[in-house]
Amino acid sequence: MVSMYLSSMLFLLSGSLSCLFFSLMCLKSGQAWFIEWELLSLNSSSVVMTLILDWMSFMFLGFVMFISSMVLYYSGEYMAGDNNMNRFMYLVLAFVMSMGFLIISPNLISILLGWDGLGLVSYALVIYYQNEKSANAGMLTALSNRVGDVAILLAISLFFSLGGWNFLFYVDNLPSMNMNGLLCGLVVLAAMTKSAQIPFSAWLPAAMAAPTPVSALVHSSTLVTAGVYLLIRFSPALEGRLSQSVLLLLSSLTMFMAGLGANFEYDLKKIIALSTLSQLGVMMSILSLGYADLAFFHLLAHALFKALLFMCAGAVIHSVKDYQDIRMMGGLVYHMPLTGMCMNLANLALCGTPFLAGFYSKDMILEVAFMSPINMISFLLYALATGLTVCYTMRLVYYTLSGDFNLGNLYSINDEGKIMTNPMIGLSVGAVFGGASLAWLIFPCPYMICMSPFFKMLALIVSVIGGVIGYMLNLNAVNYQLNSLNSYELVVFGGSMWFMPFLSTYGLSKGFLKSGETYQKVGDMGWSEFYGGQGTYSFIMTSSKSLQTLQDNSMKVYMLSFLLWLIVLLFIVI
């Protein structure tokens, strides 16, 4: 009997190769297929299922399926000790299917199938380990994404006035329409929640409660990239809008904030999650400058090395007996040479090292951004975020791979798990050759960006400075107390994503809980009780006691009532 992880891998890999083949055909011929399937027609209103199959959707689908096949095969060993492994596999396949729906839908209503499917299945995967931390993280993830779902529903209602929901028909003409500003704002809001831009960033590191294979899938090509992909499709409608300027500022801040936070983080998976957040900021910022093709290029290149980085992190966590604190690792390159090599490859690609996958997209994005008419704040945030990326990467390398060995005496760390290392080797090839191959496919015409030597070298300069600071600072931190840690407030502010996790959870619920408590004390258990249940009860009891006294056949009562009636009559007569 073939194991489920093996059959899933073969199925998805064959699907991936087919999609990539069709993508190359579409690129060569310039064709695209638009399929409409009428489900129901009633009183001249049609319910239609539409699909868009062009080079972009085929290529993205191919990448998603390839990474998913590697992740599912990797899960065969990583999740081997789990009692519900088949359930996990079905959840991951449902996740991939939802992403597929989203990629090939040009219709806002059918996009909801994939959009909400991703939200629902991601919740099920984040709470997979069924403890309080996972439940909290799952709730934060689900509720943050619901904001984007509401924005999509409102955008659907605005599309009523256009006469259809196939947004590909309208994006080129939207700038001339009056309601474009509101519609674009809603789509940008939906994309920002899905791709975790400020102020919706808190859920992304929290979603690390999910198993590591899920993290590899979520952070490379599925959930977090859905917002970027939607904006790439909508990009013609954003030209010259206010939402474009707002998105540039927020995505640049996200890029900087995530880079800063990763330099203070000690959880291995959260460091990589924050690096994903930083790269999503890069994609969103270049998209807001109007270069959707560059954003798509970086999206695909990033997917390859980020999935690899998470797989290496999973292999490390698996070997060091489920520790995730990088201070408990160190010197792993001597015990896990293959994983160390793959991890270094992924890290170097993330930093934009020349001729690896990240270089072709990241370097071009930075040069195009420096050429664009952006303000000084965005320019500085770009430069600082680039340096911080290399800084936290070198810090990660020092603490996990090259530093002193910090595990206990009894350990067994090795690279012997073939099922886990084989997919890592497959993705390593993508991390090395993926960028160049994609550059030749997506930009077949030669391009040349002419800039002054300083701006041309700026990305390399800030990367080298960031790398030296990242490695040397942490090398010294082992022997000497870092002075920066004396300023506790700054460390907490920088290391806690600018208080966003607190503001997104306790910060939002505190007011409602406090007002609810006040209402319960003053209202439900106070005046409402006094004039409501208890008040009515005491009034009825007092009244019934008085009536009972009157009906006791007492001579005193009769005489008293007779006297009272006599007095009343006298008053009437007089």
GISUL-V613116 format. One record per residue. N is the residue number from 1. SS is DSSP state (H for helix, E for strand, - for the rest). D_FIRST is the distance of its C-alpha to the first C-alpha in Angstrom with 1 decimal. Layout:
n	ss	d_first
N	SS	D_FIRST
N	SS	D_FIRST
//
This chain:
n	ss	d_first
1	-	0.0
2	-	3.8
3	-	6.4
4	H	9.1
5	H	11.7
6	H	10.4
7	H	10.0
8	H	13.4
9	H	14.9
10	H	14.4
11	H	15.7
12	H	18.6
13	H	19.5
14	H	19.9
15	H	21.9
16	H	24.0
17	H	24.9
18	H	25.9
19	H	28.0
20	H	29.7
21	H	30.5
22	H	32.1
23	H	33.9
24	H	35.5
25	H	36.5
26	H	38.2
27	H	39.9
28	H	41.2
29	H	42.4
30	-	43.4
31	-	41.7
32	-	40.1
33	E	38.6
34	E	39.8
35	E	38.1
36	E	39.7
37	E	38.1
38	E	40.6
39	E	39.0
40	E	42.3
41	E	46.0
42	E	48.6
43	-	52.3
44	-	51.9
45	E	49.4
46	E	45.9
47	E	42.7
48	E	40.9
49	E	37.5
50	E	38.0
51	E	35.9
52	E	37.2
53	E	35.4
54	-	37.4
55	H	36.9
56	H	36.9
57	H	34.3
58	H	32.0
59	H	32.4
60	H	31.9
61	H	28.8
62	H	27.5
63	H	28.3
64	H	26.7
65	H	23.4
66	H	23.5
67	H	24.3
68	H	21.8
69	H	18.9
70	H	20.3
71	H	20.7
72	H	17.2
73	H	15.8
74	H	18.6
75	H	17.8
76	H	14.4
77	H	16.9
78	H	19.9
79	-	18.6
80	-	16.3
81	-	18.9
82	-	19.2
83	-	18.6
84	-	18.1
85	H	15.9
86	H	14.2
87	H	17.9
88	H	18.9
89	H	16.5
90	H	17.8
91	H	21.3
92	H	21.0
93	H	19.8
94	H	22.7
95	H	24.9
96	H	24.1
97	H	24.6
98	H	28.0
99	H	29.1
100	H	28.3
101	H	30.5
102	H	33.2
103	H	33.2
104	-	33.6
105	-	36.1
106	-	39.8
107	E	40.7
108	H	41.6
109	H	40.3
110	H	36.9
111	H	36.8
112	H	36.9
113	H	33.5
114	H	32.1
115	H	34.8
116	H	34.5
117	H	30.7
118	H	30.8
119	H	33.2
120	H	31.4
121	H	27.9
122	H	29.6
123	H	31.3
124	H	28.1
125	H	26.7
126	H	30.0
127	-	30.2
128	-	26.6
129	-	27.9
130	-	30.2
131	-	33.5
132	H	37.0
133	H	36.9
134	H	33.7
135	H	35.3
136	H	38.5
137	H	36.8
138	H	34.8
139	H	38.0
140	H	39.9
141	H	37.2
142	H	37.1
143	H	40.9
144	H	41.7
145	H	39.5
146	H	41.1
147	H	44.3
148	H	42.8
149	H	41.3
150	H	44.9
151	H	46.3
152	H	43.9
153	H	45.0
154	H	48.6
155	H	48.1
156	H	46.7
157	H	49.8
158	H	52.0
159	H	50.3
160	H	51.7
161	H	55.0
162	H	53.6
163	-	52.3
164	-	48.5
165	-	45.6
166	E	44.5
167	H	45.8
168	H	45.4
169	H	48.4
170	-	50.6
171	-	49.9
172	-	52.4
173	-	55.1
174	H	54.6
175	H	57.1
176	H	59.9
177	-	59.0
178	-	60.7
179	-	57.6
180	H	55.7
181	H	56.5
182	H	55.0
183	H	51.9
184	H	51.2
185	H	51.8
186	H	49.2
187	H	46.6
188	H	47.4
189	H	47.2
190	H	43.8
191	H	42.6
192	H	44.2
193	H	42.4
194	H	39.0
195	-	39.8
196	-	41.5
197	-	45.0
198	-	48.0
199	-	48.6
200	-	44.9
201	-	43.5
202	H	42.9
203	H	39.5
204	H	37.8
205	H	38.1
206	H	37.5
207	H	34.1
208	H	33.0
209	H	32.1
210	-	28.7
211	-	25.8
212	H	26.4
213	H	23.6
214	H	25.2
215	H	28.6
216	H	27.4
217	H	26.5
218	H	29.5
219	-	32.0
220	-	31.1
221	-	30.4
222	-	30.1
223	-	32.2
224	-	35.3
225	H	35.5
226	H	35.7
227	H	39.4
228	H	40.2
229	H	38.5
230	H	40.4
231	H	43.7
232	H	42.9
233	H	42.8
234	H	45.9
235	H	47.8
236	H	50.5
237	H	51.7
238	H	52.2
239	-	54.8
240	-	58.0
241	-	57.0
242	H	57.7
243	H	54.0
244	H	53.5
245	H	56.0
246	H	54.7
247	H	51.1
248	H	52.4
249	H	54.1
250	H	51.3
251	H	48.6
252	H	50.8
253	H	51.4
254	H	47.7
255	H	47.1
256	H	49.9
257	H	49.1
258	H	45.4
259	H	46.5
260	H	49.1
261	H	46.8
262	H	44.2
263	-	46.9
264	-	47.5
265	-	43.9
266	-	42.1
267	E	38.7
268	H	36.4
269	H	34.3
270	H	37.5
271	H	39.2
272	H	36.5
273	H	36.6
274	H	40.4
275	H	40.0
276	H	37.9
277	H	40.7
278	H	43.2
279	H	41.4
280	H	41.1
281	H	44.9
282	H	45.3
283	H	43.4
284	H	45.4
285	H	48.7
286	H	48.4
287	H	47.3
288	H	50.4
289	-	52.5
290	-	51.3
291	-	48.8
292	H	45.6
293	H	44.2
294	H	44.6
295	H	42.9
296	H	39.9
297	H	39.9
298	H	39.9
299	H	37.2
300	H	34.7
301	H	35.9
302	H	35.8
303	H	32.2
304	H	30.9
305	H	32.7
306	H	32.5
307	H	28.7
308	H	28.9
309	H	31.6
310	H	29.6
311	H	26.5
312	H	28.9
313	H	30.5
314	H	27.2
315	H	26.5
316	H	30.1
317	H	29.9
318	H	26.7
319	H	28.5
320	-	31.8
321	-	30.3
322	-	30.4
323	-	34.0
324	-	34.9
325	E	38.6
326	H	39.4
327	H	42.4
328	H	40.0
329	-	38.4
330	-	40.3
331	-	40.0
332	H	36.3
333	H	36.7
334	H	37.4
335	-	34.2
336	-	31.8
337	H	33.2
338	H	30.3
339	H	30.0
340	H	33.8
341	H	34.0
342	H	31.6
343	H	33.5
344	H	36.8
345	H	35.7
346	H	34.8
347	H	38.0
348	H	40.2
349	H	38.7
350	H	39.5
351	H	43.0
352	-	43.6
353	-	44.0
354	-	45.2
355	-	42.7
356	-	39.6
357	H	37.8
358	H	40.0
359	H	43.3
360	H	43.4
361	H	43.0
362	H	44.7
363	H	47.7
364	H	48.4
365	H	48.1
366	H	50.6
367	H	53.0
368	H	52.9
369	H	53.5
370	H	56.4
371	H	57.9
372	-	57.6
373	-	60.5
374	-	58.9
375	-	61.0
376	H	61.6
377	H	59.4
378	H	56.3
379	H	57.1
380	H	57.4
381	H	54.2
382	H	52.4
383	H	53.9
384	H	53.4
385	H	49.7
386	H	49.0
387	H	50.6
388	H	48.9
389	H	45.5
390	H	46.1
391	H	47.8
392	H	44.9
393	H	42.5
394	H	44.6
395	H	44.9
396	H	41.2
397	H	41.0
398	H	43.8
399	H	42.3
400	H	38.7
401	H	38.8
402	H	42.3
403	-	44.3
404	-	44.8
405	-	41.9
406	-	42.1
407	-	39.3
408	-	40.0
409	-	40.3
410	-	36.9
411	-	34.3
412	-	31.2
413	-	30.8
414	-	28.8
415	-	26.7
416	-	24.0
417	-	21.1
418	H	19.6
419	H	17.3
420	H	20.5
421	H	22.9
422	H	21.2
423	H	21.6
424	H	25.1
425	H	26.0
426	H	24.9
427	H	27.1
428	H	29.9
429	H	30.3
430	H	30.8
431	H	33.3
432	H	35.3
433	H	35.3
434	H	34.5
435	H	38.1
436	H	39.8
437	H	37.4
438	H	37.9
439	H	41.6
440	H	41.9
441	H	39.9
442	H	41.5
443	-	45.0
444	-	45.6
445	-	49.3
446	-	50.8
447	-	52.2
448	-	54.6
449	-	55.7
450	-	59.2
451	-	60.2
452	-	62.6
453	H	61.4
454	H	61.2
455	H	58.9
456	H	56.8
457	H	56.4
458	H	56.2
459	H	52.4
460	H	52.2
461	H	55.2
462	H	53.8
463	H	50.4
464	H	52.1
465	H	54.3
466	H	51.4
467	H	49.3
468	H	52.3
469	H	53.2
470	H	49.6
471	H	49.2
472	H	52.7
473	H	53.2
474	H	50.2
475	H	51.2
476	H	54.5
477	H	53.1
478	H	51.8
479	H	55.3
480	-	57.5
481	-	57.5
482	-	57.0
483	H	60.1
484	H	58.0
485	H	56.5
486	H	60.0
487	-	60.0
488	H	57.6
489	H	58.0
490	H	57.1
491	H	54.1
492	H	52.8
493	H	53.7
494	H	52.0
495	H	48.9
496	-	48.2
497	-	47.9
498	-	51.5
499	-	50.9
500	H	48.5
501	H	46.0
502	H	48.9
503	H	50.5
504	H	47.4
505	-	46.7
506	H	49.7
507	H	52.1
508	H	51.1
509	H	50.7
510	H	53.8
511	H	56.3
512	H	54.6
513	H	54.0
514	H	57.6
515	H	59.1
516	H	56.9
517	H	58.2
518	H	61.8
519	H	61.4
520	H	60.1
521	H	63.0
522	H	65.8
523	H	64.6
524	H	62.3
525	H	63.7
526	H	67.1
527	H	69.4
528	H	66.9
529	H	66.9
530	H	70.7
531	H	71.5
532	-	68.5
533	H	67.2
534	H	69.5
535	H	72.5
536	H	72.3
537	H	71.8
538	H	74.9
539	H	77.0
540	H	76.2
541	H	76.9
542	H	80.2
543	H	81.2
544	H	80.4
545	H	82.4
546	H	85.4
547	H	85.2
548	H	84.9
549	H	88.0
550	H	89.9
551	-	89.0
552	-	90.1
553	-	93.6
554	-	95.3
555	H	99.1
556	H	98.9
557	H	96.3
558	H	98.4
559	H	101.6
560	H	99.8
561	H	98.3
562	H	101.7
563	H	103.3
564	H	100.7
565	H	101.3
566	H	105.0
567	H	104.7
568	H	102.6
569	H	105.2
570	H	108.0
571	H	106.3
572	H	105.8
573	H	109.4
574	-	110.9
//
